[in-house]
Amino acid sequence: MLIAFQGAVAALVLLSFVLIVAVPVALASPGEWERSQRLIYAGSALWTLLIILIGVLDSIVA
């Protein structure tokens, strides 16, 4: 179970770095927001699910 927890935390960190770069680029580029809006919302939803998953796994591991 510890490996699943560590994998979820690693996925959260990687996704956070991707979103930190992608969101400002999408908002600053003309016309890019309309094209990448769905992808950014999906990434944000995945980020939220990872937070919940890490909370559940932390209560199991600890």
C-alpha positions as CSV (number, residue, x, y, z in Angstrom):
1,M,0.0,0.0,0.0
2,L,3.0,2.3,0.6
3,I,4.0,2.0,-3.0
4,A,0.5,3.1,-4.2
5,F,0.7,6.1,-1.8
6,Q,4.2,7.1,-3.1
7,G,3.0,6.6,-6.7
8,A,0.0,8.9,-6.1
9,V,2.2,11.5,-4.6
10,A,4.6,11.4,-7.5
11,A,1.7,11.6,-10.0
12,L,0.4,14.7,-8.1
13,V,3.8,16.4,-8.1
14,L,4.2,15.7,-11.9
15,L,0.7,16.8,-12.7
16,S,1.2,20.0,-10.6
17,F,4.3,20.9,-12.6
18,V,2.5,20.3,-15.9
19,L,-0.4,22.5,-14.8
20,I,1.9,25.2,-13.5
21,V,3.3,25.6,-17.0
22,A,0.2,24.8,-19.1
23,V,-2.3,27.1,-17.5
24,P,-0.4,30.4,-17.8
25,V,0.6,29.6,-21.3
26,A,-3.0,28.8,-22.3
27,L,-4.3,32.0,-20.7
28,A,-1.5,34.2,-22.2
29,S,-1.6,32.9,-25.8
30,P,-4.3,34.3,-28.0
31,G,-6.9,31.7,-29.0
32,E,-5.1,29.0,-27.0
33,W,-7.6,29.0,-24.1
34,E,-10.5,27.9,-26.4
35,R,-8.4,25.0,-27.7
36,S,-7.0,23.8,-24.4
37,Q,-9.9,24.6,-22.0
38,R,-11.2,21.0,-21.9
39,L,-7.8,19.6,-21.3
40,I,-7.0,22.0,-18.5
41,Y,-10.4,21.3,-16.8
42,A,-9.6,17.5,-17.1
43,G,-6.2,18.1,-15.6
44,S,-7.7,20.1,-12.7
45,A,-10.3,17.3,-12.1
46,L,-7.5,14.7,-12.1
47,W,-5.5,16.9,-9.7
48,T,-8.5,17.1,-7.3
49,L,-9.1,13.3,-7.5
50,L,-5.4,12.7,-6.7
51,I,-5.7,14.9,-3.6
52,I,-8.7,12.9,-2.4
53,L,-6.9,9.6,-3.2
54,I,-3.8,10.6,-1.3
55,G,-6.0,11.5,1.7
56,V,-7.6,8.1,1.7
57,L,-4.3,6.3,1.2
58,D,-2.7,8.3,3.9
59,S,-5.4,7.2,6.4
60,I,-4.8,3.6,5.4
61,V,-1.0,3.7,5.4
62,A,-0.6,5.7,8.6
